[in-house]
Each structure stands twice: as C-alpha cells, then as structure tokens.
Amino acid sequence: MFKLPKKSKEECTKPAFLEKLDKLRGQDSDLVSAIALQHFDKGIKNIYAAYDAKDIQVDNMFEANVLAMQSLKPGQKFLGISAIIDPDHWAYDNYLQEYKRLNYAQAKKGVHVERIFILQNQKEIDQMTGVMNEQIANGIHVRYVLEDTIKHVSSFPDFTILPDIGCAIYVPNLNKLLQCFVTKNKKIIQEIQKDFDKIKINSKPWEKK
C-alpha cells in the first residue's frame, strides 16, 4: 500500500551507521547534529508508538497527508476539514503544490476527495474563491462553512479522515498548524467522524464563480 524504503532496516543495523550515530551524539554543540539526532529520536519514538498502535506525531502534516492520499484506491474516501485559508499558501507553498497535484491526480482516478474550508467572513470567502474554483475544476468536492456556525463542534481545527483504511490525521493546535498526529484509534476516529458530519451539515457546497 505504501512506498516505504526497503533498506531502512539494513542501514540502521550496519556497524558503520551505529558508529556515526555514536559520534554525532558526542557532538552536542553542533546544530546540524542536534537537529538530525532530534529527528532520529522522534523516529524511534514513532516506531514504538506505531508498533503499539498508538498515535504518532508528525512535524509536517503535508507529508502525512501525501502518504495518506497516495495509499487510496478509486472509490475510497479522503474527507478533510481545512484551516489553510491563505490563498498564497495554496498558490506558492512547495509542500502544498505537491499535495495539490496529488489531490487532483487521485480525484481523476476516482478517489472521493472532499474538503470543507473553515472561513471567518465574506472577505475570506472572496479571497479563497480562486482556490475553491480550482479545486472544483479538478474533481475535488469543495464545501465551506463560517466558523461562527460551528463553534465548539470540534477540538481539532484541521483534520483528515480516511474511513476505508481506518486512519485519521488531526492537528490539535491551530498555532502549530504543521504539527499533526496520525491515529488508528477507533474511538478517536469515531469522534472525529462525528465532528466532520456536524460541520458538513452546517456547510454549503461551493459553486464555481
């Protein structure tokens, strides 16, 4: 289902790799080493969490969503609530460009991609018109909702549900929008699905302008 590196296990068990890892851990004053080790340690933590069927933390939600989108087959669903409401991000951000292309390609193949944008007011609706028009033109089922009508509906400002593969991706903090968690917990997914359904009831389908 997923395109995972086949050499990861072999690489991590090589004596040369373990020797380099030990040397890096001794260079605690080197910024590049510190950042690399932090990501490595997070990876180890996520491996254990994934093995124990616990939620894992991802520092770039686009990477998580790209992997999720890639895994879907025609007829399967990708249901998203989006707090990304800056048209410049959709137009110029490198991660979003890759994400958009994949969205459109999967929709063309028959994946049901549904996205509800949470907007503040008419000004934001007007600003996002081009983005929503483009997505509809490329097969995305786009809806929008004003935030005032759904206050206290969900604990998460941005999330994705993948009902056909039993996973969800959620952002717990709007101020850290890129940081997300991926879960297989059925109870959490059911609650997020309920939130999605409530938001959808209050939303409106976008009609191309």
C-alpha positions, 0 to 999 in steps of 0.5 A: 500500500505504501512506498516505504524504503526497503533498506531502512532496516539494513542501514540502521543495523550496519556497524558503520551507521551505529558508529556515526550515530555514536559520534554525532551524539558526542557532538552536542554543540553542533546544530546540524547534529542536534537537529538530525539526532532530534529527528532520529529520536522522534523516529524511534519514538514513532516506531514504538508508538506505531508498533503499539498502535498508538498515535504518532506525531508528525512535524509536517502534516503535508507529508502525512497527508501525501502518504495518506492520499497516495495509499487510496484506491478509486472509490475510497474516501479522503474527507478533510476539514481545512484551516489553510485559508491563505490563498498564497499558501495554496498558490506558492507553498512547495509542500502544498503544490505537491499535495495539490497535484496529488489531490487532483491526480487521485480525484481523476482516478476516482478517489472521493476527495472532499474538503470543507474550508473553515472561513471567518467572513465574506472577505475570506470567502472572496479571497479563497474563491480562486482556490475553491474554483480550482479545486472544483475544476479538478474533481475535488468536492469543495464545501465551506462553512463560517466558523461562527456556525460551528463553534465548539463542534470540534477540538481539532481545527484541521483534520483528515479522515480516511474511513476505508483504511481506518486512519485519521490525521488531526492537528490539535493546535491551530498555532502549530498548524504543521504539527499533526498526529496520525491515529488508528484509534477507533474511538478517536476516529469515531469522534472525529467522524462525528465532528466532520458530519456536524460541520458538513451539515452546517456547510454549503457546497461551493459553486464555481464563480 
